[in-house]
Amino acid sequence: MPSYIEDKKEILLRLRKMEGQLKGIQKMVEEDKYCVDVMNQLSSIIAATHKVAAIILKDHIQGCVKDALTRNERSDEYVNELIEVVERYARK
């Protein structure tokens, strides 16, 4: 079971809102809306994406990584995955 299970409803709600925002942005582009207005909407999608990622990352650390370290099972693997994910997001 994924460690984000307790936040699943919140995550899905945020993703659905993002889906609606994306459709709105598509419509804005189809209707030739002002560039800055489109960029502002894109900025909100990017922020929402980072929030969802932060929730999942928090849950992963508090769940999967913590469990692996406590049980000393595949802990190196989990720590290395965590480092890769953090590095990937730090580059953005």
N, C-alpha and C positions, 0 to 999 in steps of 0.2 A: 504494500500500500504506500502511495507517495506521501512524503512528509508534509505536503501542503494540503492534505485532506481537510483539515479544520478551516482553512481559508478558501476552500474551493468555491463556495458561493460568492464570496467577495471577488475572487479572481475572475470567475465567469461573468459577473456583473460588470466589472471593469472592461473585460474583453468585448462584451456586447456593446457597451457604450463606445468603445474605440471603433468597433465595426460601423456603428451609426455615423461616427465622425468621419470615417474614411469615405463612406458613401456620400456624405455631405461635401467633402472635398472634391470627390469626383464630379459631383453636380456643379460645384463652383467652377471647376476647370472647363466643363462642358459649356457653361454659360459665360465663359470668358471674364470671370470676376477679377478684380484688382489683385495683382501679384502679392502685395503685402498682406492682404486679407487671407489669401491662400497659405502663405508662409506662417501666419499666426496660427491658423488651424493645424498645420503640420507640426508646429512647435508643441501644441497641446497634445497631439498624438504621441510625439516622442517622449514627453514628460509622463504621459500615462503608461507608456510601454516600460519606462524605467521604474515606475512605481510597482507594476506587476512583477517585474524581474526582481525588485527588492523584496517583495513579499515572499516570492518563491525561494530566493536565496536565503533569507532569514529562516524560513521553515526547513530548508535543506541543512543548514548549519545546526539548527536546534534539534533536528530529527536524525537524518541519515549520518551526518558527520559525527555528531555527539555519540550516537549509538555505536558507530564503528570504533571510535576512540575508546569508549567505555569497555567494549567487548574485545578490543584489540584485534578485530577481524577486518582485514582489508583496509586498515586505517591509512596506510600510506597511499593507497589508491584513491581513497576519498579526499585526502588532503591534497594530493596532486591535482585531482579534478577541480577542487575548490580554487586552488591557485590559478589554474588555467582560466576558469570562469571569471575570477576577479581581474586577472590581467586583461582579458578580452574586453570587459566593461570599462576598465581604467583607460584604455586606449581611445575611448569614444568621447 
